Amino acid sequence: MKAIETTATINDQGQLLLDSPLAPTESRRVRVIVLIPEDDELDPDDTPTEVVLEGIRQGWHEAMTGQTYPISQLWDGIDAD
């Protein structure tokens, strides 16, 4: 059995709306396990998809327009103690 982890939203009708489509496969039945976090256990590392995509777009734009730094400069000012 193959596992795929993705995110989704449950709408008012109880249907799952996937944040992005799954990789194309032939039509088949699947098993679904839904993990619903409690209000007090929100994952601080679970960045919303829109925020992640905007960061990727910004990084791509900076790379394509030459707004980059040599990797040696990225360590300047970082205390290695």
TORKOL-4160 file (C-alpha; in steps of 0.2 Angstrom, whole numbers, padded with zeros to 4 digits, m for minus):
81
<pt num="1" X="0000" Y="0000" Z="0000"/>
<pt num="2" X="0006" Y="0017" Z="m0005"/>
<pt num="3" X="0003" Y="0032" Z="0007"/>
<pt num="4" X="0001" Y="0050" Z="0001"/>
<pt num="5" X="0001" Y="0065" Z="0013"/>
<pt num="6" X="m0008" Y="0080" Z="0008"/>
<pt num="7" X="m0019" Y="0094" Z="0016"/>
<pt num="8" X="m0037" Y="0097" Z="0014"/>
<pt num="9" X="m0052" Y="0107" Z="0020"/>
<pt num="10" X="m0069" Y="0099" Z="0026"/>
<pt num="11" X="m0083" Y="0110" Z="0019"/>
<pt num="12" X="m0100" Y="0113" Z="0027"/>
<pt num="13" X="m0107" Y="0097" Z="0018"/>
<pt num="14" X="m0093" Y="0086" Z="0026"/>
<pt num="15" X="m0084" Y="0084" Z="0009"/>
<pt num="16" X="m0065" Y="0085" Z="0008"/>
<pt num="17" X="m0058" Y="0098" Z="m0003"/>
<pt num="18" X="m0039" Y="0094" Z="m0007"/>
<pt num="19" X="m0027" Y="0109" Z="m0007"/>
<pt num="20" X="m0019" Y="0102" Z="m0023"/>
<pt num="21" X="m0023" Y="0087" Z="m0034"/>
<pt num="22" X="m0015" Y="0071" Z="m0031"/>
<pt num="23" X="m0003" Y="0064" Z="m0044"/>
<pt num="24" X="m0012" Y="0056" Z="m0059"/>
<pt num="25" X="m0017" Y="0038" Z="m0057"/>
<pt num="26" X="m0030" Y="0027" Z="m0064"/>
<pt num="27" X="m0047" Y="0028" Z="m0055"/>
<pt num="28" X="m0048" Y="0017" Z="m0040"/>
<pt num="29" X="m0055" Y="0017" Z="m0022"/>
<pt num="30" X="m0044" Y="0023" Z="m0008"/>
<pt num="31" X="m0043" Y="0022" Z="0011"/>
<pt num="32" X="m0044" Y="0039" Z="0019"/>
<pt num="33" X="m0038" Y="0044" Z="0037"/>
<pt num="34" X="m0043" Y="0061" Z="0042"/>
<pt num="35" X="m0033" Y="0069" Z="0057"/>
<pt num="36" X="m0042" Y="0084" Z="0064"/>
<pt num="37" X="m0032" Y="0094" Z="0076"/>
<pt num="38" X="m0040" Y="0100" Z="0092"/>
<pt num="39" X="m0041" Y="0119" Z="0094"/>
<pt num="40" X="m0027" Y="0119" Z="0107"/>
<pt num="41" X="m0015" Y="0108" Z="0097"/>
<pt num="42" X="m0013" Y="0118" Z="0081"/>
<pt num="43" X="0004" Y="0115" Z="0073"/>
<pt num="44" X="0015" Y="0130" Z="0073"/>
<pt num="45" X="0025" Y="0123" Z="0059"/>
<pt num="46" X="0010" Y="0121" Z="0048"/>
<pt num="47" X="0011" Y="0136" Z="0037"/>
<pt num="48" X="m0004" Y="0139" Z="0026"/>
<pt num="49" X="m0001" Y="0134" Z="0008"/>
<pt num="50" X="m0004" Y="0152" Z="0001"/>
<pt num="51" X="0010" Y="0159" Z="0012"/>
<pt num="52" X="0022" Y="0145" Z="0006"/>
<pt num="53" X="0017" Y="0148" Z="m0012"/>
<pt num="54" X="0020" Y="0167" Z="m0010"/>
<pt num="55" X="0037" Y="0164" Z="m0003"/>
<pt num="56" X="0042" Y="0152" Z="m0017"/>
<pt num="57" X="0036" Y="0165" Z="m0030"/>
<pt num="58" X="0046" Y="0179" Z="m0021"/>
<pt num="59" X="0061" Y="0168" Z="m0021"/>
<pt num="60" X="0059" Y="0163" Z="m0039"/>
<pt num="61" X="0057" Y="0182" Z="m0044"/>
<pt num="62" X="0073" Y="0187" Z="m0034"/>
<pt num="63" X="0083" Y="0173" Z="m0042"/>
<pt num="64" X="0077" Y="0177" Z="m0060"/>
<pt num="65" X="0080" Y="0196" Z="m0058"/>
<pt num="66" X="0098" Y="0193" Z="m0051"/>
<pt num="67" X="0094" Y="0198" Z="m0033"/>
<pt num="68" X="0105" Y="0185" Z="m0026"/>
<pt num="69" X="0120" Y="0184" Z="m0014"/>
<pt num="70" X="0136" Y="0173" Z="m0015"/>
<pt num="71" X="0134" Y="0159" Z="m0002"/>
<pt num="72" X="0150" Y="0165" Z="0007"/>
<pt num="73" X="0141" Y="0181" Z="0011"/>
<pt num="74" X="0126" Y="0172" Z="0019"/>
<pt num="75" X="0137" Y="0167" Z="0034"/>
<pt num="76" X="0143" Y="0185" Z="0037"/>
<pt num="77" X="0138" Y="0191" Z="0054"/>
<pt num="78" X="0132" Y="0174" Z="0060"/>
<pt num="79" X="0141" Y="0170" Z="0077"/>
<pt num="80" X="0147" Y="0152" Z="0075"/>
<pt num="81" X="0151" Y="0150" Z="0094"/>
